[in-house]
Amino acid sequence: MTRRVLVRLTEAERELLLTQVDLPPRLRSMVASAQHGVRGWGFTLSDQDAAEIRDRCGDRLTAIGFDHDSSPTKGGLLLESMIDKFFVS
């Protein structure tokens, strides 16, 4: 049975996912259609979809996540936060 999880994103995290992370159209549509509420942008997805978004965030993290001194960039910190949010235990 596929487990469903609720994920809540900040505006900055949602924007980064939509503009900087290479998501397939189906997942991009999920993020784009998230409902805005008091606690951020929320949407429900399967644990497999969460794993795919997490993997794609990890791919992007290696590309933009660190500066020349290997310190995390602002985008890198957001990506790390999203990787944590999309981790389904």
N, C-alpha and C positions, 0 to 999 in steps of 0.2 A: 504494500500500500504506500502510495506517495504521500509524504508528509507536507503540509502547507505551513508556511511561516509568514509572519507579518514583519515587514521591515519598515522602519521610519528613517527618513533621510532629512538632513538639513537642506536648506536652499542651495548652499554651496556644493554639497555632495551631489545633489540631484543635477545641478548644472554641469558639474564635472563629468558625471556619468553620461549625460546627453551630448557633451561637446568634445570630450577627450578620450573616452573609452570606446573601443571598437566593439560595439554590441550588435548582434544580429537584429534585424528589424523587429522580430517578435518581442525580444527583451527590451529593445529601445522603446517600443510602444507601451509596454508595461510601466516602464519608468516615467514616460511622458504622461501617461494617464493616471498617475498616482493622485490620490485625493489629498488636498491640503487641509490640515487641521491644526489645532492648538499645539500639538506635539510634533509638527513637521509634516513631511510628505510621506504618506503611508500607502503601502500596497502589499498584497499577498501573492506569494509565488511558491512553487514547489521547491523541495530541497535540491533537486537536480538543477533547476534554474538558478537558485542561489549559488550553487557551486560553480556554474558557468560564469556568472557575473563576478564572483570572487576570483576565479582564474584570470579573467580578462582584466580585472583591476590589477592583479599581480603582474600581468604582462606590461601594462601601462606604467606601473610603478618602476619597473626596471628602465623604462625609457625616459621618464620625466621626474622621477621621485627623489633624485639626489643631485646635489650640486657638485662642483669639481672637487670639493673637500670631503665628499661622501656624507655630507650632512643632509637631512631630509629637507626638501623644498616644501612650500605651502601646499602645492598639489600632492606631493608625496605624503604629507601628513593626512590629507583628506583621503587619499587612496588607502592608506593603512587603516584609517577609521572605517572605511567601507568594507575592507576585507574582513575586519572583525565583525561588522554588522551582518555580513552575509555568511558568516561561519555558522553552520547548523550542526549542533551536537546531537 
